[in-house]
Amino acid sequence: MGVVLLAMTIGGLIIAAILLAIAWLIDSVWLKKFVIGGVAVWVTFYVVMLLGASLRSTEKTLSFNEAKEYCGFYLDCHMLTAVTGVQRAKTIGDRTAKGEFYIVKVKVFSDAKRATLGLITVDAKVLDDQKRSYERDLAAEVNLGEQPLFEKQISPTESFEKEIVFDLPADVQNPRLDLREGYGIDHAIEAILIGDEDSIFHKRNYFKLSEQTAVAGGK
């Protein structure tokens, strides 16, 4: 519904701009008031729907193999990711963790019918119960061998898995992976997309990392 309402809003604003230009050309006070009034009513309705959906949202933690979708600039919402496995290790190759390495396997796939699509500029970080944030350990990831890029283009019949690494404290509480993608323009559009995870004040969806976790001796 959010995509439909945003498309209606964009289309309506374009029509309103055209009608307003006509009103100025023919100097129609009635038409000016009608257009401005109609825009004001619709924008108020849209803002109420946007904030209402966001304020009613709740934070969600996704289990293994549970998918999360991404919309982006074109509002297609066809790209998805899921965490399919987690391993913990003290060492990876010649790298030793300050705490413990979490090797997170992420599956990337699409539910599009025909188009070849891909994620854009993926940002991955881990948060814990103390609201601390942890970035990827790119140096440790090098020791995992060649990995596909998150931004790899795939057809509807394709998917791939990619391993990413985080060096987390040994006593970390409830680590959760946050995946986000897109450029600044994508985030600006999603900020006003009703019901989207990245819309203003909306609670986020995280991937749980602590369940069904295998401990590895190293890689």
N, C-alpha and C positions, 0 to 999 in steps of 0.2 A: 504493500500500500504506500509506503514511504516514497518509493521510486515514482509511482504514478502521480502522487500529489505534488512532488517536486517538478515533474515534467509538466503538469498542468499549471503550476505556478510560473514556470519559465515561459511557457507558451502564452499564458494570460498576460504577463508583463509585456511581452512583445506586442501583443494585440493592443494592450492599453497604451503603449507608447505611440503606436500608429494612430489610434483614435484621438489621443491627446494632441498629436501634431495636426490632425485634421481640424480639431476644435480650435486650435490657434489660428489656422489658416482662414477658417470661415468665421472666426470670432464668435463661437457659440458658447455662451456662458453655461447654458444647461448641459451641454455635452461635457464640458470641462468638469463640472461638479459631479456628473454621473460617473465619469471615468475615475476621478480621484476618490470618490466615495466607494466605488466598487473595489478599487485596489486596497483601500484602507481596511474594508471589511474582510477581504480575502487574506491579507497579510496578518491581520489580527487572529483570524481563525487558524492560519498556518502556524503562527508562533505559539498559540495555545496548544495545538496538537503536538508540536515539536517538544516543548518543555514538559507537557504532560507525559509523553512517552518516555522521556529521559528520566524524569523524577520518579516514575513508577518502575523503572528498570532496577534490576538487582544484579550484583556481581555474580558471575557464573564460573565455575571451575570445570573444565572439560576433561573427561577421562581419556584413557588410551583409545585411539582409533575413533574418537568423536570429532567430527569435522567442524571447522570454523570457516565462514565465507568472507570474501572481500569484494567490495563493490568498485571503488575507484572512480576515475574521471567519467567514464562512459556509463556508469551505473548499471553494468551488466551482471554483477554479483555472481559470476560463474567460477571464479578461482577459489579453491579450498585448500586447507592444510589440516593435518592431524598428527599428533605425536603417537608414534607406533612403538616406541621403546626407549628406555633409559638405562644406561649403565653407569656405575660409579667406579672410579679408579684413582689411585694415588699418583700413578705415573702414566704418561702417554709418551712413548718414545723416550727422548732425552729430557722431557719436561716433567718436573715434579710440582704437584699442586701445593699452594700455600695452605689450603684446606683439603678439599676433595674435588676431583673433576667429575662433573656430570656430563656424560656424552649423550646428547638427546638426538634421537632419530626422528626427523620430520618428513612426513609424506606430503607431496604437493600433487594435486590433481585438479581436474576440471569437470564440470557437469554441463558444459556447452554442447550443443547438438552438432555444430559444424566448425565453428571458428577455432583457429589456433591462437591460444592466449598464453599469458605469462604474468607472474607477479611483477611488481615494480618497486625497486629500492626498498627491500625488506629490512626492517629494523627488528632485532630480536634482543630481548633482555629478560632477566629473571628478577622477580621481586619476592620478598619474604614477609613474614608477619610483622616485622619491625619497620616495614616500608622501605627497606634498603633495596637498592637497585644494583644489579651486576651485569656488566657487559660481556660479550663473547670473548673467549680467550683464543684469538686468531692464531697466535704462535703455536698453541697446542693443537689446533685443528690441522695445521700443516702436517703433523705427524700421523694423521689418520689416512693419508693418501689423497689421491685426486677425488674431489667432490664436485657434483654439479652445482651451478649457480642457482640461487633461489629464483632468479629472474629468467631461467630457461623457459623458452616457449614450448608448449605442448599442445597436441591435438586432443580432442575429447576422449580418445581411446588410450591415451598415454598417461603415465604418472611416473614420478621418480621419488627416491628417498635421499635425504641429505643429513649428515651428522654434523651437529654443532656442539661446541664445548663451552662450559662455564666452570670457573674455579670458585666454588662456594665454600664458606666456612663449615667446618666439621659439625658445628652445633646449629646450623641453619634450620629455621623453623618454617615449615610449609612453603617450600620454594615453588613458584609458579612461573611458567613461561608466558611472556607477553609478546605476541607477534603482530607487527603492524607493517603495512606497505603503502607505497604511493609517494608522490611529490607533494609540495606545498599546496598546489592547486587541488589535488585529490582530497587532501585533508580539509581544505576550505569548503569544498562541495559536500563532503560527508558530514561536516559540522552542522549543516542545516538539513540533513537527510533524516526524516522522521524514522525513529526506531533503529538507526544504524549505530553500531558500537562506538563509532568515532564521532557521533553527534554530540552537541554541547550538553554537558552534565550527565551523559549516559554512562552507566556502569560498564566496565570492560569484561570480556571473556578471556580467561586464562587457561593454560594447559597445566594440569597437575603433573608434578615430576616425582612425587614421593611414593606412589603406589606401584606395585609389581616391579620394583627396581632390582636389577641384578648387580652384584658387586663383581667387578673384574679386577684381575691382578695388574693389568696394564695393557698397553697396545704398542 
